[in-house]
């Protein structure tokens, strides 16, 4: 007889949980008890957030041929929008641009970049992934190459609160990790936006990529076709009923694909920006679980089956 | 023909016997012709033993004469035909089907001379010349390993791509390289396939390495080989064709060789062929006198032999000793690799086949490959998933087409589409960037979608199933409850792909002898001269030791004797006593048993073991020994029997071997008192026809009565008769026999009629009853199987009475059963009894509608009726009757009929069949059934070789089916469903995202994560859980065999469960995708962060799903499930730590936000609620048997925990 071992005889000590009524009811009740408070808290946090959204893509183009207007480099694209702040906004107030209908996750788009080129100087020539914005006509590599960089957002905002120009701080809008490790400190833009079709902003060739924060933010492609990206921060509180006037250089072409643009001013909370969904979801789940717990309790009472 | 017509001396070297006819004195005779070569001794035969043949009617007939009947003047011309004759009759029933076919053709071939171009020339003791070009024989190294270092990669890949699934994944991997598609990066695209191929390759490599190791051991064994006149040790692998090899007792043969001399002056060598054909008895091989007479160093000459072939029972060659006449060689002159030399001090042979040319290597074949039921069903669901995959891809490509159609004018300037390549030179004004028109774009989208969603068809499933089966097999093999103490044999898993079929068996077809019974025959009683001697109570276990030359000889097995019979034999006077002595003399002589003397620790005592092919004969000879007639020596010419202390020498003048047509054998014995006696032993049906009932009618009557009572208690009976032959009768027979045996045409029939001519007017001596003992625990096992809803059918070659009595003793039949017996001698009566049976079945069925009062039915049918039924296409009716019966007992069935019966069920129902048997006659049945089980017992390894599983005892069937089968089925079913579910969930998550990417196949989930998902993130838990999880304990499963029904009813894997789990999969994917989607809509979330959240939530969700279904949590289960989640997290972190990936650092950033954790928690909870609630409802309000048993087990456990003493006792019982 071979030696006995608990393992080979499949007799390792084991726990055999059963879904007894008590466990089921307790589980649902526990989840309910956990989720409802979380839901309330996050809903509360979300309601503390003050968010102003102003869509300006249509109102900033006075003519019918919107694409022609925006593509024409000689037209004056200045546009002024005015908003009234409904509630006190505590600094920092985040300034975002919100774009709708721009598929930054489009397969043709999202792959058209060279991350090696952004980090290593020696990799400047690695533009094969960047078609059709890889090389210039005379085969010089574009830095940064690819559609993602090429389509860099280039509207600018000048903010006035009650007529006073307020600084929008554009420092540290990108992730530190990107600035330190992903975008090279010794890599400077070259041949950028020199093609026949201009995709968006141009870059100052004397500033290394690691300091081009707008680019860094833009290159962190959005997950969904409606997205906002951080433009800057206003480090000054804005009181309720203050007038916020924003002068927009409306350069970016969202008209070609029927997209929209909006300006967003928002404060933040621990749950992020204004986001009622998560609170409502938690409350719903919590309520559902509590009622399931009740339901099971009733069911078990009505149709009792003894576990022999 | 010899002019004097006298019998040639069978063995001139032996002392002449008084009654032997004068030796022929022809001086012109070749001296060798008289030498016993090849002696057609019965010992040589491979023909079916009595026990075997009683059970099978498909054997070839054979009649032989134990004397050299070769024409002395023309040895060359007759010897080949003699060889072929022997080959013909030696065709064993036990050869596998293919080799039987071969041997048939070879038999035909051996009729003619061996042509030079079909021959191999072996120069004795001249290996260089033998192996000189163009011969180039392989060396003697054996390679069971498949690969070498160089060939491993190509060969292994070639073998793996034989699987259709792998081809599918290969095509997808290749498709991914099309530039327009390149969905995944090149590395990620090939990773899944490479991983699966790699794991399989590692597994194969490990197995092959083990084979290499065992090959190496085998090849480096040494044998002594003649070199420069001296025998020197040489490694096996270096032995070449033509080498002269010397072996000593108990050595294994390194290659196939022609025996040239042995330590025995007559040139006999005994070999054991257990490794070759599984027969454990010794076989005799002969060296030619011509070669014996020359010392091996001086041997020179050439052996011309046939090319290597698989027939282990045929060999055709001639040897030419330096210009002398060619001498023919046959099977009796070769010893094959793998055999062991026994009872022979030494033997010398010439290597003729080496290495891969040896017969044992040519005959080795792998385990049969079968497909499990579950796997077949699984394909149905895989097709459903493939359809789902096509639908998903079509939806995506259709939507993509619509989107492009809507935006066709703007595609040129949409920044994220960029149809044109503006950066190019002026010449390429409208140079297109990856744009081939909307139609082509739709096609590309479709193909990309297939690549993206490929895991819908789970690639890891194949490899997981393989690993799981290996693990399950490990635990089955290790199970101590399936370890046979007696033979020290573990359970064997020979087929690795039908483990789960063991949990779905509905029909068990069992052989009787050796399977239900031990096939270890025990002499129980004798009817001597009409007196029944079955009272062994007062008797002692008597080995009946005899003293000879100061050495005590004792039979190995002692038999309890009846004191009255012993007294009668020993001291009885008169005709009655002498007839009784004749009976036991007949038992001692009328057989083919060889006594083998074994040394014991005590030099003054030796054991005699009776070796023979038939266990019945062994039992009878042991019994004869116990009753004072002890077989001491047997050669081809004479037998020495110790009769109560005095040695008597009997000459074997003739022998008609057993054959299944005559169902008897006979031997002509020249007694010391110069009388010639014919002893016949055979089945009652054949014996009563040749017995002269007028000689002693009362004895005949009494014996018949005794026979009936013996067989009704399950004994195997044989009837013995005798006739004294007058000198003239004998000579007449001898003439006829010589004529028949030298006839060129129809020799078999002639010999048979010679036998029939002399076997007549026999005087009935008596009958013997031999018990074939039931194996341990058979009745209990059968009862358990029946309780489990398995129908047990017994198929046996025994006669009806024996079969029925065994049926009762193993509780297959019970007294309350109504028996339907069909045994018909004609087509008509068979049809009638079948019709009667049907009407009876219908009547009983209509009488008892509720199952409680149902009368259990048993069908007993014999082989003849089966022949008629199968002939006349009345199978349908038989089937109808058979399935209505609880028990079916088929008696007197031939091997092929056994397969036919299995096929009858297999063809007409979807129920799973299992066949279990131990002998060669069960091979066809074992191969036919869905699951074949071989009992490694007395009757060799043929059944084991053909089986899917092998074990030592019939009763192991209970733990095998009820415990392991149940577990394997339940685990594997769950594993397959779970695999479908977890891959589908992931694919659906990807699919939902695609709807928000402009219908392009991009993912937020990092491509490495999506590739690792099914092979790393979620695979280990499925494998471990499917190996280790147990829904119920062994104790519960054995206590309530009804639980086995879950597998028979396919409760763990069916379309309903598949749909349920797929709905759950869709729900969970919706939760995983849309909760974060709604939360992050309009936010600044980047795709890498969201992708990481999705990855983690899917992996955690599917692992929790698994955790919720795990029944038995051991530390391993905990480790692997939670470890898997941790491993995924680590992988995600590692992937996000690579700066050149777009998602760099995303996981760190997103883990820093509260929203991430809130969403993760919400996704898991919401995802699991339906499954959890459904499970709670199902388990509480619609519990199945297994669930109830689990609850009972749990409460039992807690009771055990409170009363530790009780637990002790129950656990030992379990």
Interface residues (C-beta under 8 A of the other chain):
Chain A: X1 X2 X4 X8 X9 X10 X12 X13 X14 X15 X16 X17 X18 X19 X21 X24 X27 X31 X35 X38 X42 X67 X96 X98 X102 X103 X104 X105 X106 X107 X108 X109 X110 X111 X112 X113 X115 X116 X119 X131 X132 X133 X134 X135 X136 X137 X142 X147 X150 X151 X175 X177 X178 X181 X182 X195 X196 X197 X199 X200 X219 X220 X221 X222 X223 X224 X225 X226 X227 X228 X229 X230 X253 X256 X257 X258 X270 X271 X272 X273 X275 X277 X278 X281 X282 X285 X288 X289 X292 X296 X299 X300 X303 X305 X307 X308
Chain B: X407 X410 X413 X414 X415 X416 X417 X418 X420 X421 X422 X423 X424 X425 X426 X431 X433 X434 X448 X475 X478 X479 X480 X483 X485 X490 X996 X997 X998 X1000 X1001 X1002 X1004 X1028 X1030 X1034 X1075 X1077 X1078 X1079 X1080 X1081 X1082 X1083 X1084 X1085 X1086 X1087 X1088 X1089 X1090 X1091 X1111 X1112 X1113 X1114 X1115 X1116 X1117 X1139 X1140 X1141 X1142 X1144 X1145 X1148 X1149 X1153 X1154 X1155 X1158 X1159 X1162 X1165 X1166 X1169 X1172 X1173 X1175 X1176 X1177 X1179 X1180 X1181 X1183 X1188 X1190 X1191 X1192 X1193 X1194 X1195 X1197
